[in-house]
Amino acid sequence: MEARLWGIRNAMRLKVSNARAEALNNQIRAMRVKARGYRNKARFVQGVLFHYGRLDMAH
């Protein structure tokens, strides 16, 4: 615990967390489970960008 005390105090002082990153990871995981797999990795990345990355479809 003493080795991590600096980081713990710094996080409490700055009031930062990784909650947004964890929420996005959970949404992506749920999308992958709901879709029951993708044919290839490029389609999965495209789906993530479309749903969560604000992909501009105007082009």
Rosetta blueprint (number, residue, H / E / L):
1 M L
2 E H
3 A H
4 R H
5 L H
6 W H
7 G H
8 I H
9 R H
10 N H
11 A H
12 M H
13 R H
14 L H
15 K L
16 V L
17 S L
18 N L
19 A H
20 R H
21 A H
22 E H
23 A H
24 L H
25 N H
26 N H
27 Q H
28 I H
29 R H
30 A H
31 M H
32 R H
33 V H
34 K H
35 A H
36 R L
37 G L
38 Y L
39 R L
40 N L
41 K H
42 A H
43 R H
44 F H
45 V H
46 Q H
47 G H
48 V H
49 L H
50 F H
51 H H
52 Y H
53 G L
54 R L
55 L L
56 D L
57 M L
58 A L
59 H L
